[in-house]
Amino acid sequence: MTLKKLIADVLRVDEAEITEESSAKTLKAWNSSRHVELVMAIEKRYQIQFGGAEIVALQSFRQIREMLAKKDIVV
């Protein structure tokens, strides 16, 4: 499963809606409860754990991808 597909599934939106610019500000479905679901799904999928500051920083597709790259996960 791609990162875009994972995000789309958690947010319950079409995968085509997920772009580099997609964020909590651009997608109505990306609310606080779905953010928690999203973080948990990413942690499970990539078998990692985010710290509190990292979780707060994950506010867009691009930021999630960049954070994963910092953890040596290529998506």
Residue pairs with C-beta under 8 A, 6 or more apart in sequence:
1 9
1 45
2 75
3 42
3 61
3 64
3 65
3 68
3 75
4 15
4 18
4 61
5 15
6 41
6 42
6 45
7 18
7 22
7 38
7 61
7 64
8 14
8 15
8 17
8 18
9 41
10 34
10 37
10 38
10 41
11 18
11 27
11 29
11 30
11 34
11 38
12 29
13 27
13 29
17 27
18 61
19 61
20 61
20 62
21 60
21 61
21 62
22 30
22 60
22 61
23 30
23 59
23 60
23 61
23 63
24 30
24 31
24 35
24 59
24 60
25 59
30 38
35 58
38 58
39 50
39 55
39 58
42 48
42 50
42 58
42 64
42 68
43 49
43 50
46 68
46 71
46 73
48 68
48 71
48 73
50 58
50 67
54 67
57 63
57 67
58 64
58 67
65 75
68 74
68 75
69 75
